[in-house]
């Protein structure tokens, strides 16, 4: 079972990656573009990533152009759909 600290860390990463992609997850949920369950699934997918530190560092350094999500992101497909 995943601990609260791990889930919180990855929830923050999902939110930051969405913001990097130009997506406000709260707004998307309020508009019905994504459900809370789908956001929970995105967080769980993120917990399966072997390199969360690399992701955090990349987001901290702002290494990607605005609106872009790295191909290795386990949520790139979901975020890509939300950008449409």
Biotite code that builds the C-alpha atoms (Angstrom):
import biotite.structure as struc

atoms = struc.array([
    struc.Atom([0.000, 0.000, 0.000], chain_id="A", res_id=1, res_name="UNK", atom_name="CA", element="C"),
    struc.Atom([1.250, 3.458, -0.895], chain_id="A", res_id=2, res_name="UNK", atom_name="CA", element="C"),
    struc.Atom([1.786, 5.910, 1.914], chain_id="A", res_id=3, res_name="UNK", atom_name="CA", element="C"),
    struc.Atom([0.263, 9.353, 2.194], chain_id="A", res_id=4, res_name="UNK", atom_name="CA", element="C"),
    struc.Atom([3.628, 11.053, 1.590], chain_id="A", res_id=5, res_name="UNK", atom_name="CA", element="C"),
    struc.Atom([4.190, 9.124, -1.649], chain_id="A", res_id=6, res_name="UNK", atom_name="CA", element="C"),
    struc.Atom([0.683, 9.842, -2.915], chain_id="A", res_id=7, res_name="UNK", atom_name="CA", element="C"),
    struc.Atom([0.993, 13.524, -2.071], chain_id="A", res_id=8, res_name="UNK", atom_name="CA", element="C"),
    struc.Atom([4.369, 13.772, -3.828], chain_id="A", res_id=9, res_name="UNK", atom_name="CA", element="C"),
    struc.Atom([2.966, 12.240, -6.992], chain_id="A", res_id=10, res_name="UNK", atom_name="CA", element="C"),
    struc.Atom([-0.254, 14.264, -6.837], chain_id="A", res_id=11, res_name="UNK", atom_name="CA", element="C"),
    struc.Atom([1.937, 17.370, -6.833], chain_id="A", res_id=12, res_name="UNK", atom_name="CA", element="C"),
    struc.Atom([3.967, 16.015, -9.761], chain_id="A", res_id=13, res_name="UNK", atom_name="CA", element="C"),
    struc.Atom([0.806, 15.290, -11.767], chain_id="A", res_id=14, res_name="UNK", atom_name="CA", element="C"),
    struc.Atom([-0.488, 18.793, -11.090], chain_id="A", res_id=15, res_name="UNK", atom_name="CA", element="C"),
    struc.Atom([2.858, 20.374, -11.995], chain_id="A", res_id=16, res_name="UNK", atom_name="CA", element="C"),
    struc.Atom([3.137, 18.335, -15.195], chain_id="A", res_id=17, res_name="UNK", atom_name="CA", element="C"),
    struc.Atom([-0.412, 19.309, -16.136], chain_id="A", res_id=18, res_name="UNK", atom_name="CA", element="C"),
    struc.Atom([0.475, 22.960, -15.540], chain_id="A", res_id=19, res_name="UNK", atom_name="CA", element="C"),
    struc.Atom([3.575, 22.478, -17.712], chain_id="A", res_id=20, res_name="UNK", atom_name="CA", element="C"),
    struc.Atom([1.206, 21.248, -20.426], chain_id="A", res_id=21, res_name="UNK", atom_name="CA", element="C"),
    struc.Atom([-0.964, 24.336, -19.953], chain_id="A", res_id=22, res_name="UNK", atom_name="CA", element="C"),
    struc.Atom([-3.747, 22.444, -18.179], chain_id="A", res_id=23, res_name="UNK", atom_name="CA", element="C"),
    struc.Atom([-5.481, 23.481, -14.980], chain_id="A", res_id=24, res_name="UNK", atom_name="CA", element="C"),
    struc.Atom([-6.701, 20.140, -13.602], chain_id="A", res_id=25, res_name="UNK", atom_name="CA", element="C"),
    struc.Atom([-9.210, 21.744, -11.235], chain_id="A", res_id=26, res_name="UNK", atom_name="CA", element="C"),
    struc.Atom([-10.730, 23.738, -14.080], chain_id="A", res_id=27, res_name="UNK", atom_name="CA", element="C"),
    struc.Atom([-10.771, 20.661, -16.320], chain_id="A", res_id=28, res_name="UNK", atom_name="CA", element="C"),
    struc.Atom([-12.565, 18.679, -13.597], chain_id="A", res_id=29, res_name="UNK", atom_name="CA", element="C"),
    struc.Atom([-15.116, 21.442, -13.019], chain_id="A", res_id=30, res_name="UNK", atom_name="CA", element="C"),
    struc.Atom([-15.826, 21.543, -16.757], chain_id="A", res_id=31, res_name="UNK", atom_name="CA", element="C"),
    struc.Atom([-16.277, 17.768, -16.847], chain_id="A", res_id=32, res_name="UNK", atom_name="CA", element="C"),
    struc.Atom([-13.264, 17.159, -19.071], chain_id="A", res_id=33, res_name="UNK", atom_name="CA", element="C"),
    struc.Atom([-11.705, 14.831, -16.486], chain_id="A", res_id=34, res_name="UNK", atom_name="CA", element="C"),
    struc.Atom([-13.180, 13.064, -13.485], chain_id="A", res_id=35, res_name="UNK", atom_name="CA", element="C"),
    struc.Atom([-11.723, 12.898, -9.993], chain_id="A", res_id=36, res_name="UNK", atom_name="CA", element="C"),
    struc.Atom([-11.314, 9.138, -10.543], chain_id="A", res_id=37, res_name="UNK", atom_name="CA", element="C"),
    struc.Atom([-9.269, 9.826, -13.688], chain_id="A", res_id=38, res_name="UNK", atom_name="CA", element="C"),
    struc.Atom([-7.056, 12.246, -11.761], chain_id="A", res_id=39, res_name="UNK", atom_name="CA", element="C"),
    struc.Atom([-6.613, 9.592, -9.064], chain_id="A", res_id=40, res_name="UNK", atom_name="CA", element="C"),
    struc.Atom([-5.624, 7.102, -11.786], chain_id="A", res_id=41, res_name="UNK", atom_name="CA", element="C"),
    struc.Atom([-3.094, 9.615, -13.135], chain_id="A", res_id=42, res_name="UNK", atom_name="CA", element="C"),
    struc.Atom([-1.558, 9.935, -9.666], chain_id="A", res_id=43, res_name="UNK", atom_name="CA", element="C"),
    struc.Atom([-1.359, 6.146, -9.344], chain_id="A", res_id=44, res_name="UNK", atom_name="CA", element="C"),
    struc.Atom([0.290, 5.888, -12.786], chain_id="A", res_id=45, res_name="UNK", atom_name="CA", element="C"),
    struc.Atom([2.794, 8.502, -11.657], chain_id="A", res_id=46, res_name="UNK", atom_name="CA", element="C"),
    struc.Atom([3.674, 6.430, -8.572], chain_id="A", res_id=47, res_name="UNK", atom_name="CA", element="C"),
    struc.Atom([4.837, 3.692, -10.949], chain_id="A", res_id=48, res_name="UNK", atom_name="CA", element="C"),
    struc.Atom([7.512, 5.976, -12.398], chain_id="A", res_id=49, res_name="UNK", atom_name="CA", element="C"),
    struc.Atom([11.054, 4.920, -11.515], chain_id="A", res_id=50, res_name="UNK", atom_name="CA", element="C"),
    struc.Atom([12.443, 8.463, -11.866], chain_id="A", res_id=51, res_name="UNK", atom_name="CA", element="C"),
    struc.Atom([10.269, 10.956, -9.944], chain_id="A", res_id=52, res_name="UNK", atom_name="CA", element="C"),
    struc.Atom([13.392, 12.914, -8.913], chain_id="A", res_id=53, res_name="UNK", atom_name="CA", element="C"),
    struc.Atom([14.324, 13.424, -12.564], chain_id="A", res_id=54, res_name="UNK", atom_name="CA", element="C"),
    struc.Atom([10.809, 14.663, -13.227], chain_id="A", res_id=55, res_name="UNK", atom_name="CA", element="C"),
    struc.Atom([10.928, 17.072, -10.283], chain_id="A", res_id=56, res_name="UNK", atom_name="CA", element="C"),
    struc.Atom([14.326, 18.378, -11.391], chain_id="A", res_id=57, res_name="UNK", atom_name="CA", element="C"),
    struc.Atom([13.163, 18.856, -14.975], chain_id="A", res_id=58, res_name="UNK", atom_name="CA", element="C"),
    struc.Atom([10.096, 20.792, -13.808], chain_id="A", res_id=59, res_name="UNK", atom_name="CA", element="C"),
    struc.Atom([12.198, 22.865, -11.397], chain_id="A", res_id=60, res_name="UNK", atom_name="CA", element="C"),
    struc.Atom([14.656, 23.773, -14.167], chain_id="A", res_id=61, res_name="UNK", atom_name="CA", element="C"),
    struc.Atom([11.842, 24.367, -16.664], chain_id="A", res_id=62, res_name="UNK", atom_name="CA", element="C"),
    struc.Atom([13.742, 22.317, -19.246], chain_id="A", res_id=63, res_name="UNK", atom_name="CA", element="C"),
    struc.Atom([10.740, 21.877, -21.536], chain_id="A", res_id=64, res_name="UNK", atom_name="CA", element="C"),
    struc.Atom([9.075, 24.421, -23.773], chain_id="A", res_id=65, res_name="UNK", atom_name="CA", element="C"),
    struc.Atom([5.700, 25.559, -22.421], chain_id="A", res_id=66, res_name="UNK", atom_name="CA", element="C"),
    struc.Atom([2.910, 23.168, -23.334], chain_id="A", res_id=67, res_name="UNK", atom_name="CA", element="C"),
    struc.Atom([5.213, 20.187, -23.809], chain_id="A", res_id=68, res_name="UNK", atom_name="CA", element="C"),
    struc.Atom([5.242, 17.011, -21.718], chain_id="A", res_id=69, res_name="UNK", atom_name="CA", element="C"),
    struc.Atom([8.120, 14.520, -21.943], chain_id="A", res_id=70, res_name="UNK", atom_name="CA", element="C"),
    struc.Atom([7.412, 11.293, -23.809], chain_id="A", res_id=71, res_name="UNK", atom_name="CA", element="C"),
    struc.Atom([8.467, 9.233, -20.792], chain_id="A", res_id=72, res_name="UNK", atom_name="CA", element="C"),
    struc.Atom([5.667, 10.706, -18.651], chain_id="A", res_id=73, res_name="UNK", atom_name="CA", element="C"),
    struc.Atom([3.182, 7.976, -17.794], chain_id="A", res_id=74, res_name="UNK", atom_name="CA", element="C"),
    struc.Atom([0.400, 10.546, -18.131], chain_id="A", res_id=75, res_name="UNK", atom_name="CA", element="C"),
    struc.Atom([1.471, 12.091, -21.433], chain_id="A", res_id=76, res_name="UNK", atom_name="CA", element="C"),
    struc.Atom([-1.485, 10.546, -23.283], chain_id="A", res_id=77, res_name="UNK", atom_name="CA", element="C"),
    struc.Atom([-4.067, 11.829, -20.775], chain_id="A", res_id=78, res_name="UNK", atom_name="CA", element="C"),
    struc.Atom([-2.506, 15.283, -20.735], chain_id="A", res_id=79, res_name="UNK", atom_name="CA", element="C"),
    struc.Atom([-2.348, 15.311, -24.517], chain_id="A", res_id=80, res_name="UNK", atom_name="CA", element="C"),
    struc.Atom([-6.081, 14.576, -24.698], chain_id="A", res_id=81, res_name="UNK", atom_name="CA", element="C"),
    struc.Atom([-6.859, 17.374, -22.245], chain_id="A", res_id=82, res_name="UNK", atom_name="CA", element="C"),
    struc.Atom([-4.917, 19.873, -24.364], chain_id="A", res_id=83, res_name="UNK", atom_name="CA", element="C"),
    struc.Atom([-7.252, 19.284, -27.327], chain_id="A", res_id=84, res_name="UNK", atom_name="CA", element="C"),
])
